[in-house]
Every structure is written in structure tokens, then in C-alpha cells.
């Protein structure tokens, strides 16, 4: 089984030994081929703050929060996704016996993206629309993700660890949404499962009860998108895209519990997206 696992930068302040053990078990004992795609939002923020700069964020008209990637932020993203986060994940997996190979979507032009000409944001204070230009963010073009190169690494026994940076046709390095990048990688390698790993056990019915929704029919995803907040909105958008790509097994689960990914793949925990 080919499994693409997306893990966000927000998890790296936590103890992730369960996550690394789970990947090692899947690769070594389950004999699965695993690709890890990661973001690094908090690490980008910290690099900017260390430089005396404030992180900038945007709110889309649909209420999704995203990063304003000006040139300084793009450079911080290169440091975080190409260096700090990527190499730490790679090293941790190696210490767990996994033959991890870390890089970003820029290397080998593995992930090509289309730069966003302009971004329309909403000022939360006034509700006015703001047009942002010269942003260094991009939308992954799934047909231009080089799945053959990733698959070649898998066949050689490597576990690719990919930072969610991409490159456009003009050679500009672009920050991308890690969840959607992971969905595109899964499509490109004809993956069997897309697992979005987060710090909660799945999609919650409400914040008070913490009760997990075990299954969400794909037809209900738009309704769920309206009800969730924060980073879960991006995850729902990504899993919706993954389903549209024809990926047969799509789940959201926790990376902070024992065998969180393994159990989610077996339907024993997390939230599965069903047809």
C-alpha cells in the first residue's frame, strides 16, 4: 500500500514519538511505502520574529485563514520547510530505523505550482475586500507533480519527506498549502491512502464534547466545512480534493496517540471520508 501522510508544523512542539514509531511500524513491519509531506507554519512565524518581523495572515472570502507570503516570509519558509522542519523529521525517522530522504518540492522540480497573481482578502475589522499582489504563494498543479521521481525513491527503499515548497515555470520558489500539496502527491504516485495528521483525534462534532465524527460522506463535506474553524477548514478542503482525485482511502487522525495512523487506516479511530 502507498500511503501519503501530511503532518503540520503545529505538531512539532509536541512529543511525536508515537508518530515516528507508527511510520516505522508501517514501513518495516507492514511493508508499506510511505511518503511524508509537511508544513511548518509556527516555525516560519518564529524565524520571522527572530528577524524582528511580524507574520502576516489573510482571511479569504470563505473564511479560510492563510499566510501572506511576501519575499521575507518566502525566505523564512525556505529556511523552515527546506531546513529546520524537514531535517528534524528526517533525522527522527532515521533514528527509528526508517530510510528517510528529506527534500522539498523545489528539488528536482518535484512539485510545480502556479503563482497566484492576486489574492483577495477580507479585512476582519471592516469586512472590506483587500487585493494582495506580489505574493510568493502558489497553487500546486497536480498534473505537474513528478510522481515518477517520488515513486523511484520508494522503489529504492526510501521514505520521502517532502517540505511543501514548490517552483513555478519562471523558477520562483513558492509557499504552498501543505494539505493540498499532500493530496496532489498522493494522486501523482497513485496512492492508496491519504492521511491528514493533526493534534486532535479527528473531525469533532463540537468543541465541548470532543466527540469524533467517525465517517463523513463526501456529499456532506461542504456542510462540515461551514461548521469547522481554524486549520481544520484547510484539512477539509484538502480531503475533499483528495476524494475528487479518486484516492480510495482518505482519513483525518491524531499524530499524538499510539498507532494513530495505523488505527485510522483500519477504521479504528479518526474520521474517514466515505463515498
C-alpha positions as a Markdown table, in Angstrom:
| # | Residue | x | y | z |
|---|---|---|---|---|
| 1 | Unk | 0.0 | 0.0 | 0.0 |
| 2 | Unk | 1.2 | 3.5 | -0.9 |
| 3 | Unk | 0.4 | 6.0 | 1.9 |
| 4 | Unk | 0.8 | 9.7 | 1.9 |
| 5 | Unk | 0.8 | 11.3 | 5.3 |
| 6 | Unk | 0.5 | 15.1 | 5.8 |
| 7 | Unk | 1.8 | 16.5 | 9.1 |
| 8 | Unk | 1.6 | 20.1 | 10.1 |
| 9 | Unk | 4.2 | 22.3 | 11.7 |
| 10 | Unk | 2.0 | 22.9 | 14.7 |
| 11 | Unk | 2.7 | 19.3 | 15.9 |
| 12 | Unk | 6.4 | 19.8 | 16.2 |
| 13 | Unk | 6.1 | 21.5 | 19.6 |
| 14 | Unk | 4.6 | 18.2 | 20.8 |
| 15 | Unk | 6.1 | 14.8 | 21.7 |
| 16 | Unk | 5.9 | 13.0 | 18.4 |
| 17 | Unk | 7.5 | 9.7 | 19.4 |
| 18 | Unk | 4.2 | 7.9 | 18.7 |
| 19 | Unk | 4.1 | 9.3 | 15.2 |
| 20 | Unk | 7.6 | 8.3 | 14.3 |
| 21 | Unk | 7.1 | 4.8 | 15.8 |
| 22 | Unk | 3.9 | 4.5 | 13.8 |
| 23 | Unk | 5.6 | 5.3 | 10.5 |
| 24 | Unk | 8.5 | 3.0 | 11.3 |
| 25 | Unk | 6.0 | 0.2 | 12.0 |
| 26 | Unk | 4.1 | 0.8 | 8.8 |
| 27 | Unk | 7.3 | 0.7 | 6.7 |
| 28 | Unk | 9.3 | -2.0 | 8.4 |
| 29 | Unk | 6.6 | -4.4 | 9.7 |
| 30 | Unk | 3.7 | -3.6 | 7.4 |
| 31 | Unk | 5.9 | -3.3 | 4.3 |
| 32 | Unk | 4.0 | -0.2 | 3.2 |
| 33 | Unk | 5.5 | 2.6 | 1.0 |
| 34 | Unk | 5.1 | 5.9 | 2.9 |
| 35 | Unk | 5.6 | 9.5 | 1.8 |
| 36 | Unk | 5.5 | 12.3 | 4.5 |
| 37 | Unk | 4.6 | 15.8 | 3.4 |
| 38 | Unk | 4.9 | 18.5 | 5.9 |
| 39 | Unk | 4.3 | 22.2 | 6.6 |
| 40 | Unk | 5.9 | 24.5 | 9.1 |
| 41 | Unk | 3.7 | 27.5 | 9.9 |
| 42 | Unk | 4.8 | 28.1 | 13.5 |
| 43 | Unk | 8.4 | 27.6 | 12.6 |
| 44 | Unk | 8.1 | 30.2 | 9.8 |
| 45 | Unk | 6.5 | 32.6 | 12.3 |
| 46 | Unk | 9.3 | 32.1 | 14.8 |
| 47 | Unk | 12.0 | 32.7 | 12.1 |
| 48 | Unk | 10.3 | 36.0 | 11.2 |
| 49 | Unk | 10.0 | 37.1 | 14.8 |
| 50 | Unk | 13.7 | 36.3 | 15.3 |
| 51 | Unk | 14.3 | 38.7 | 12.5 |
| 52 | Unk | 12.2 | 41.4 | 14.1 |
| 53 | Unk | 9.3 | 40.9 | 11.6 |
| 54 | Unk | 5.7 | 40.2 | 12.2 |
| 55 | Unk | 4.0 | 37.3 | 10.4 |
| 56 | Unk | 1.2 | 38.4 | 8.1 |
| 57 | Unk | -2.0 | 36.5 | 7.6 |
| 58 | Unk | -5.0 | 36.8 | 5.3 |
| 59 | Unk | -8.7 | 35.8 | 5.6 |
| 60 | Unk | -10.3 | 34.6 | 2.4 |
| 61 | Unk | -13.9 | 35.5 | 1.5 |
| 62 | Unk | -14.9 | 31.9 | 2.5 |
| 63 | Unk | -13.3 | 32.5 | 6.0 |
| 64 | Unk | -10.2 | 30.4 | 5.5 |
| 65 | Unk | -7.0 | 31.8 | 7.1 |
| 66 | Unk | -3.9 | 31.7 | 5.1 |
| 67 | Unk | -0.4 | 33.2 | 5.1 |
| 68 | Unk | 0.6 | 36.4 | 3.3 |
| 69 | Unk | 3.9 | 35.3 | 1.7 |
| 70 | Unk | 5.8 | 38.4 | 1.0 |
| 71 | Unk | 9.5 | 38.0 | 0.0 |
| 72 | Unk | 10.8 | 37.9 | 3.6 |
| 73 | Unk | 8.1 | 35.3 | 4.5 |
| 74 | Unk | 9.0 | 33.2 | 1.5 |
| 75 | Unk | 12.7 | 33.2 | 2.6 |
| 76 | Unk | 11.6 | 32.2 | 6.1 |
| 77 | Unk | 9.5 | 29.4 | 4.6 |
| 78 | Unk | 12.6 | 28.1 | 2.7 |
| 79 | Unk | 14.6 | 28.1 | 6.0 |
| 80 | Unk | 11.8 | 26.2 | 7.8 |
| 81 | Unk | 10.5 | 23.8 | 5.2 |
| 82 | Unk | 13.8 | 23.2 | 3.5 |
| 83 | Unk | 15.9 | 23.1 | 6.6 |
| 84 | Unk | 14.7 | 23.2 | 10.2 |
| 85 | Unk | 11.5 | 21.1 | 10.0 |
| 86 | Unk | 12.5 | 18.9 | 7.1 |
| 87 | Unk | 15.8 | 17.8 | 8.5 |
| 88 | Unk | 14.4 | 17.3 | 12.0 |
| 89 | Unk | 11.7 | 14.9 | 10.7 |
| 90 | Unk | 14.2 | 13.1 | 8.5 |
| 91 | Unk | 16.7 | 12.7 | 11.4 |
| 92 | Unk | 14.0 | 11.4 | 13.8 |
| 93 | Unk | 12.7 | 8.9 | 11.3 |
| 94 | Unk | 16.3 | 7.7 | 10.7 |
| 95 | Unk | 16.8 | 7.1 | 14.4 |
| 96 | Unk | 13.6 | 5.0 | 14.3 |
| 97 | Unk | 15.2 | 2.8 | 11.6 |
| 98 | Unk | 13.4 | 4.4 | 8.6 |
| 99 | Unk | 15.5 | 5.1 | 5.5 |
| 100 | Unk | 14.2 | 8.7 | 5.3 |
| 101 | Unk | 15.1 | 11.1 | 2.5 |
| 102 | Unk | 14.3 | 14.7 | 3.0 |
| 103 | Unk | 13.8 | 17.4 | 0.4 |
| 104 | Unk | 11.3 | 20.0 | -0.8 |
| 105 | Unk | 9.1 | 20.2 | -3.8 |
| 106 | Unk | 11.6 | 22.6 | -5.4 |
| 107 | Unk | 14.3 | 19.8 | -5.6 |
| 108 | Unk | 14.1 | 18.1 | -9.0 |
| 109 | Unk | 11.0 | 20.3 | -9.7 |
| 110 | Unk | 9.1 | 17.6 | -7.9 |
| 111 | Unk | 6.2 | 20.0 | -7.3 |
| 112 | Unk | 5.3 | 22.7 | -9.8 |
| 113 | Unk | 2.8 | 25.4 | -8.8 |
| 114 | Unk | 1.1 | 28.3 | -10.4 |
| 115 | Unk | 1.8 | 31.6 | -8.7 |
| 116 | Unk | -1.2 | 33.4 | -7.5 |
| 117 | Unk | -1.5 | 36.7 | -9.5 |
| 118 | Unk | -3.5 | 38.3 | -6.8 |
| 119 | Unk | -5.2 | 37.3 | -3.6 |
| 120 | Unk | -8.5 | 38.7 | -2.4 |
| 121 | Unk | -8.6 | 39.0 | 1.4 |
| 122 | Unk | -11.2 | 40.4 | 3.8 |
| 123 | Unk | -10.3 | 42.9 | 6.5 |
| 124 | Unk | -11.9 | 41.4 | 9.6 |
| 125 | Unk | -12.3 | 44.8 | 11.2 |
| 126 | Unk | -14.2 | 46.4 | 8.3 |
| 127 | Unk | -15.2 | 43.4 | 6.2 |
| 128 | Unk | -13.8 | 45.3 | 3.2 |
| 129 | Unk | -12.1 | 43.4 | 0.4 |
| 130 | Unk | -8.3 | 43.8 | 0.0 |
| 131 | Unk | -6.4 | 42.8 | -3.1 |
| 132 | Unk | -2.9 | 41.5 | -2.4 |
| 133 | Unk | -0.3 | 41.3 | -5.2 |
| 134 | Unk | 3.3 | 40.2 | -5.4 |
| 135 | Unk | 2.6 | 37.2 | -3.1 |
| 136 | Unk | 5.0 | 34.3 | -3.2 |
| 137 | Unk | 2.4 | 31.6 | -2.7 |
| 138 | Unk | 1.1 | 29.2 | -5.3 |
| 139 | Unk | -1.4 | 26.5 | -6.1 |
| 140 | Unk | 0.0 | 23.1 | -6.8 |
| 141 | Unk | -0.7 | 21.8 | -10.3 |
| 142 | Unk | -1.4 | 18.1 | -9.7 |
| 143 | Unk | -0.6 | 17.1 | -13.2 |
| 144 | Unk | 2.9 | 18.7 | -12.8 |
| 145 | Unk | 3.8 | 16.8 | -9.6 |
| 146 | Unk | 6.5 | 14.4 | -10.6 |
| 147 | Unk | 5.2 | 11.2 | -9.1 |
| 148 | Unk | 7.6 | 9.1 | -11.1 |
| 149 | Unk | 10.6 | 10.6 | -9.2 |
| 150 | Unk | 8.9 | 10.1 | -5.8 |
| 151 | Unk | 7.9 | 6.5 | -6.8 |
| 152 | Unk | 11.5 | 5.9 | -7.8 |
| 153 | Unk | 12.7 | 6.8 | -4.3 |
| 154 | Unk | 10.1 | 4.5 | -2.9 |
| 155 | Unk | 11.2 | 1.6 | -5.1 |
| 156 | Unk | 14.8 | 2.2 | -3.8 |
| 157 | Unk | 13.6 | 1.7 | -0.3 |
| 158 | Unk | 13.5 | 5.4 | 0.8 |
| 159 | Unk | 10.7 | 7.1 | 2.7 |
| 160 | Unk | 10.5 | 10.6 | 1.1 |
| 161 | Unk | 10.0 | 13.5 | 3.5 |
| 162 | Unk | 8.8 | 16.5 | 1.4 |
| 163 | Unk | 8.6 | 20.1 | 2.5 |
| 164 | Unk | 5.6 | 21.9 | 0.9 |
| 165 | Unk | 7.5 | 24.3 | -1.2 |
| 166 | Unk | 7.1 | 24.4 | -5.0 |
| 167 | Unk | 8.6 | 26.1 | -8.0 |
| 168 | Unk | 6.8 | 27.8 | -10.9 |
| 169 | Unk | 7.7 | 27.9 | -14.6 |
| 170 | Unk | 9.8 | 31.1 | -14.1 |
| 171 | Unk | 11.9 | 29.5 | -11.3 |
| 172 | Unk | 10.3 | 31.3 | -8.4 |
| 173 | Unk | 10.1 | 29.4 | -5.1 |
| 174 | Unk | 6.6 | 29.4 | -3.8 |
| 175 | Unk | 5.0 | 28.6 | -0.5 |
| 176 | Unk | 2.0 | 26.2 | -0.8 |
| 177 | Unk | -0.8 | 24.8 | 1.3 |
| 178 | Unk | 0.7 | 21.6 | 2.7 |
| 179 | Unk | -2.5 | 19.7 | 2.9 |
| 180 | Unk | -3.4 | 20.2 | -0.7 |
| 181 | Unk | 0.2 | 19.6 | -1.7 |
| 182 | Unk | 0.0 | 16.2 | 0.0 |
| 183 | Unk | -3.3 | 15.3 | -1.8 |
| 184 | Unk | -1.6 | 16.1 | -5.1 |
| 185 | Unk | 1.4 | 14.0 | -4.2 |
| 186 | Unk | -0.9 | 11.1 | -3.4 |
| 187 | Unk | -2.6 | 11.4 | -6.7 |
| 188 | Unk | 0.7 | 11.7 | -8.6 |
| 189 | Unk | 2.0 | 8.4 | -7.2 |
| 190 | Unk | -1.4 | 6.6 | -7.5 |
| 191 | Unk | -1.5 | 6.4 | -3.7 |
| 192 | Unk | -3.9 | 4.1 | -1.9 |
| 193 | Unk | -4.4 | 6.3 | 1.2 |
| 194 | Unk | -4.1 | 9.9 | 2.2 |
| 195 | Unk | -3.8 | 10.5 | 5.9 |
| 196 | Unk | -4.0 | 14.0 | 7.3 |
| 197 | Unk | -2.4 | 14.0 | 10.7 |
| 198 | Unk | -3.3 | 16.7 | 13.3 |
| 199 | Unk | -3.4 | 17.3 | 17.1 |
| 200 | Unk | -7.0 | 16.2 | 17.5 |
| 201 | Unk | -8.4 | 12.7 | 17.1 |
| 202 | Unk | -10.4 | 13.5 | 14.0 |
| 203 | Unk | -13.2 | 15.9 | 13.0 |
| 204 | Unk | -15.1 | 16.8 | 16.1 |
| 205 | Unk | -18.9 | 17.1 | 16.4 |
| 206 | Unk | -18.3 | 20.1 | 18.7 |
| 207 | Unk | -15.5 | 21.5 | 20.8 |
| 208 | Unk | -17.2 | 20.9 | 24.1 |
| 209 | Unk | -17.9 | 17.1 | 23.8 |
| 210 | Unk | -14.7 | 16.4 | 21.8 |
| 211 | Unk | -16.7 | 13.6 | 20.2 |
| 212 | Unk | -15.2 | 12.5 | 16.9 |
| 213 | Unk | -17.3 | 12.1 | 13.7 |
| 214 | Unk | -16.1 | 8.6 | 12.6 |
| 215 | Unk | -17.3 | 8.9 | 9.0 |
| 216 | Unk | -18.3 | 11.8 | 6.8 |
| 217 | Unk | -19.9 | 11.0 | 3.4 |
| 218 | Unk | -18.2 | 13.1 | 0.7 |
| 219 | Unk | -21.5 | 14.8 | -0.1 |
| 220 | Unk | -21.6 | 16.2 | 3.4 |
| 221 | Unk | -18.1 | 17.8 | 3.3 |
| 222 | Unk | -19.4 | 21.2 | 2.2 |
| 223 | Unk | -21.7 | 21.4 | 5.3 |
| 224 | Unk | -18.8 | 20.3 | 7.5 |
| 225 | Unk | -16.6 | 22.9 | 6.0 |
| 226 | Unk | -19.1 | 25.6 | 7.1 |
| 227 | Unk | -19.1 | 24.3 | 10.7 |
| 228 | Unk | -15.4 | 23.8 | 11.4 |
| 229 | Unk | -12.9 | 26.5 | 12.3 |
| 230 | Unk | -9.2 | 27.2 | 12.1 |
| 231 | Unk | -6.8 | 24.8 | 10.5 |
| 232 | Unk | -9.5 | 22.1 | 10.2 |
| 233 | Unk | -11.0 | 24.1 | 7.3 |
| 234 | Unk | -7.9 | 23.6 | 5.2 |
| 235 | Unk | -7.9 | 19.9 | 6.0 |
| 236 | Unk | -11.5 | 19.5 | 4.9 |
| 237 | Unk | -10.7 | 21.3 | 1.7 |
| 238 | Unk | -7.7 | 19.0 | 1.1 |
| 239 | Unk | -9.5 | 15.8 | 1.8 |
| 240 | Unk | -12.4 | 16.9 | -0.4 |
| 241 | Unk | -9.8 | 17.4 | -3.2 |
| 242 | Unk | -8.2 | 14.0 | -2.4 |
| 243 | Unk | -11.5 | 12.3 | -2.9 |
| 244 | Unk | -12.1 | 14.1 | -6.1 |
| 245 | Unk | -8.7 | 12.8 | -7.3 |
| 246 | Unk | -10.0 | 9.2 | -6.8 |
| 247 | Unk | -7.8 | 8.4 | -3.8 |
| 248 | Unk | -9.7 | 5.4 | -2.3 |
| 249 | Unk | -8.9 | 5.9 | 1.4 |
| 250 | Unk | -8.9 | 9.3 | 3.0 |
| 251 | Unk | -8.7 | 9.9 | 6.8 |
| 252 | Unk | -8.0 | 12.6 | 9.4 |
| 253 | Unk | -6.4 | 11.4 | 12.6 |
| 254 | Unk | -4.2 | 12.3 | 15.5 |
| 255 | Unk | -0.4 | 12.1 | 15.5 |
| 256 | Unk | -0.2 | 12.3 | 19.3 |
| 257 | Unk | -1.5 | 8.8 | 20.2 |
| 258 | Unk | -0.2 | 5.3 | 19.9 |
| 259 | Unk | -0.7 | 4.0 | 16.4 |
| 260 | Unk | -2.8 | 6.9 | 15.4 |
| 261 | Unk | -2.2 | 6.4 | 11.7 |
| 262 | Unk | -2.4 | 2.6 | 11.8 |
| 263 | Unk | -5.6 | 2.6 | 13.7 |
| 264 | Unk | -7.2 | 5.2 | 11.4 |
| 265 | Unk | -6.3 | 3.1 | 8.3 |
| 266 | Unk | -8.0 | 0.2 | 10.0 |
| 267 | Unk | -11.1 | 2.3 | 10.7 |
| 268 | Unk | -10.5 | 2.1 | 14.5 |
| 269 | Unk | -10.1 | 5.8 | 15.1 |
| 270 | Unk | -10.1 | 9.2 | 13.3 |
| 271 | Unk | -12.5 | 10.4 | 10.7 |
| 272 | Unk | -12.8 | 8.6 | 7.4 |
| 273 | Unk | -14.3 | 10.3 | 4.3 |
| 274 | Unk | -16.7 | 7.9 | 2.5 |
| 275 | Unk | -18.4 | 7.8 | -0.8 |
